Amino acid sequence: MKIQILLIISLFLASGSCGNQQTHPVPYVPFNISIDLNLPSYFSLAGVGGWAYVNGGSRGIIVYRRSIDEFIAFDRHSPADASATCPSPLFPDPDNFLILKDTCNDATFSLYDGSPIGGSQYGLVQYATNYNGNNIVNISN
């Protein structure tokens, strides 16, 4: 009897989670790129807290150096602008570079972890990064 009750409860819980899934509004665009930190365009990534734009993803990528050996990368396509009608992709707030702004939809996001601060129920699309410890960062999805 107990097994039947557990089976019924398990089926009920499993079936309830299937209908509520929503897909992320930012489109998937496959890519795999490597950036060389010795190039002048990535000089700002030489120190912790630096950031730089990279071509790729849906509307471009912003790479942030979180620590000496950790880089994170986010798509600059705002989840609040699913149809990409805003002429400019996300950009760092001039007063606080750790906040990315979507001026068309008044949405803001954390550059540190990609979480929404306001104006969006979705966080940023984060891409995988791999730092070789020397001067190459690989970014992919």
Secondary structure, 3 states (H helix, E strand, C coil): CHHHHHHHHHHHHHHHCCCCCCCCCCCCCCCEEEEECCCHHHHHHHCCCCEEEECCCCCCEEEEEEECCEEEEEECCCCCCCCCCCCCCCEEECCEEEEEEECCCCEEEECCCCCEEECCCCCCCEEEEEECCCCEEEEEC
